């Protein structure tokens, strides 16, 4: 029911505005939906529970689905039971990449522009923000400004609740953005990364854009992973009191080789061999 109400409210915002600006101004994420310059009212479109599962594609309608979006962490996420997972307490530098941009790169008129966008958040199963989220321009969930900052460097910002990161307006045509996430402590359990990417066209509204939503489920890994390259993986040891056939064969070969060498030395000493 909450999701339906939120989506209906968002629809009213779209109908009430003559031209939807598709959040060209980052401040629009938290602008009052009923205000003079209406915005999302805190709905960021991540697809997470905190956004009532509302996604970017609920505003950017009829996407062609030609683009892709990838979140690349450094260091890489762990392998946990065949899936990618996080190391508790680890700080990750994450690159968000819009792949396959094809809209807005050509054909924009003199008074037109295009805006690409992305958003990312980390939530637990209850929809609560998890871990320490940081932009690459100085804001974080531990030092959160009330209004959208306007930095002249970097690529991302976070503000208001600081539960999500997004681009700032000086990088409107970018296709790659950087932010940081410090994973929660051990015992937190599974975390989900919700994100979305928008390839904007030249029409300066929410129509005609392309969208890619991304969801990555991250199980909790170990705090101090030990990664052994497959080529150097240690052989299993036999339990105490037992003998490994390979070990016996190796020992026997060593004894025979040593015995043969000793016999040759004796025969040379006796003048049998030249």
N, C-alpha and C positions, 0 to 999 in steps of 0.2 A: 504494500500500500504506500509506504514512504517513497519507494522508487517511482511509482506512478504519479504521486503528487509532485515530486521533484521534476520529473520529466514534463508534466503538464505545465509547471511554472516556467520551465525553460522554453517550452513552446510558445507561451504567452509573450515572453521576452522577444522571441524571434518575430512574432507577428506584430508586436508593438513598435518595432524599429523599422524605419524606412529601408535601411540597408544594414545588414549584419556585418560588422567589421571583423568578425572572426578572431577577436582578441588580438588585434594588431598592437594594442596597448596592454602590456602585462597587468596593469592595474585592474583591467576588466575582470580578471578572475574573481576578485572579491568585491567588485562594485555591487551595490544593492540592485537586485533584480527589478525593483520598482522605482529606482531613482531616475533622475533626469538623464543620466548617461548609464543605462542599465547594463548589468554584467551578469556574471555567473552566480553571484551570491555565495561563493565558496564552493561551488560545484566545478571541479577541475577536469572532469571527463576522463579520469584514469581507468575507469572500469572496475575499480576496487569497491569494497563494501562501504567505505567512508563516503564514496560518491554515489551510493545506491546503485552500483553497477552501470551508471551512465558513462558512456564512452564518447570519444571525439566524433565518431561517425554518427552520433545522434544529432549533431549540428551540421557537420560536413556531409550532407546527404548524397546518396548515389555515387560513392567513390568507385573508381575504375579498378582498384586493387592491383595496380601495376608496380607499386613501390614496396620496399621492405624496410624494416627497422631493426637495428641490432644494438644491444647493450654489451659492451666489451669491458670486463673488469681487469684491473691490474693491481695486485697479482690475480691470476686466474682463479675462478672458483674451484673448490675441491671436487673430486669425484666421490659421491656418497651413494653407495648401493646402486651404481650405474647411472645416477643422475648428478647434475651439478648442485653443489651445496656450499654453504658459507662456513668460514672458520670463525667461531665466536670471538668477538673483540677485535677482529682484524679490520683495518681501515683500507678501503678499496678506492682507487681512482677509476671512475667509470666513464667511458666514452660512449655517448649515444650517437648513432650514425643513421641518417636517412639515406637509404640506398636506392638508386634508380630514379633520382629526380628528373622529371620531364616537363613539368608545368612551370610557367613563369620565367623560364630561362630566355625565351625570345618572345617578341610580339607585344611587350608592354608599351603602352603609349606614353607620351610625355608626362602626363599627370597620373599615371598608374604605377603601381608597384606590386610585388608579390611578397608574401610572408610565409616562410616555412616555420614549423613549430614542433615542439615535442613536450612531453610531460612525463614524469616518473615519480613513483612513490613506493614505499615498502610497508606492508601491513602484516599483522599476525592474523590468525584465524578469526578473531573477533572484529577485525577491521580497524584495529588501533595502529597508529604509526609506530614503527619499530626501528631501533638503531638511531645513530646520529647522522642526519642528512646535512650536507654542506654544498653550497654553490662554489664555483671557482672564482667568485668575486667577494667573498668574505662573510656572507650570511650563513647561519646554521640554525638548527632547531634548538641549540643552546644559546644562541644570540640572535633572536628573531625580531626584525623590524616590523612595524605595524603596516607600513605602506611599501609599495614596490620600489626598490632602489633603482637608480639610473646610473650604473657604473659606465666608465669609458674604456674598460678593459674586460678581458675574460668573455665568457659565453653564457653563463647561467645565473639565475637569481632564485631566491626563495624568500617568502615574507608571510605576514599574517599568521597562519598556523604553522608555517614552515614544515608542513607534512609532505610537500612535493617540490620538485625543482622544475624550472622552465627557462626558456631563453629570455634575455633582456632585449629591448627594442632596437638596440644598436647592431644586432646581428640578425636582422630580419631575413636575409637570404642565405644564411648558413645551412649547412647540411650535417654539421658535426658539432657536438657540444660536450663539455666536460663537467662532471660534478663528483662528489665524494660521498661515500657511505661507510660508516663504522658499524660493523655488525654488532648485534646485542650480545650479552654475556651468555655463557654456557647455561643450558637448562631452559632456554627460551622456546626451543622447538622450531617448527616449520615457519618460514617467512615467504611471502609472495611479493615479487616485483611486478607492479602493474605499470604499463606505459603505453603511450601512443605517439605516433608521428603523423604530421600533416605536410603534404607537398602542396603549397599554395599556388594558385594561378594569378592572372593579372586583374581579375575582376574586383578584387578588394572586398569580397564578401565570402560567405561560407558555401556558396554554390560552385560546383565544378572542381573543388579541391579533391585530392586523393588522400586516403587515410590507411594507416596500418596500426593495428592494436597488437600489443605484445604482453604476454603474461608468462612469467618465469617462476615456478615453484622451487624454493630453495630449502631443502632439508638441512638440519643442523649437522655440521661435521665435527671433526676433532679439533681441539685447541692447538695441538702441536703435531701436525701431520708429518709422517715420515714417508717420503716418496722414494721408492727403490726402482731404478730403471729396470725394465724386464731383462735386459742382457746381463745384469749384475745381481739378479735376484738370488739370494742364498739358497743352497740346496737344503732340503729338510734333514735334520739330524736324527739319527736313530736314538731311541730312548735308552737310558742307562741300562747296562747289563745285556744289551742285544748287539748283534753285529750286522752291519749292512753288507749285502753281497758285493756291491761295488767296492766298498772299503777293503774287503778281504781279497778281491781280485787285484786291486792296486798294490796291496801289501805283498801278495805273492809275487807279482811281477817285479817289485823292487828287490825282494830277496833273491830271486833267480838271477836278476841282472847283476847284483852285487857278487853272487857266488861265481858266476861265469867270469867276471872281471878278475876275481881273486885267483881262479884256476889258471887263467892266461898268464898272470904275473908269475905264478909258481913255475909254469912250464918254461917261461922265458928265463927265469933265474937258473933253471936246470940245464939250459942250453938246448932244449928241445925245439924252440922256435928261434928264427933269425931275428 
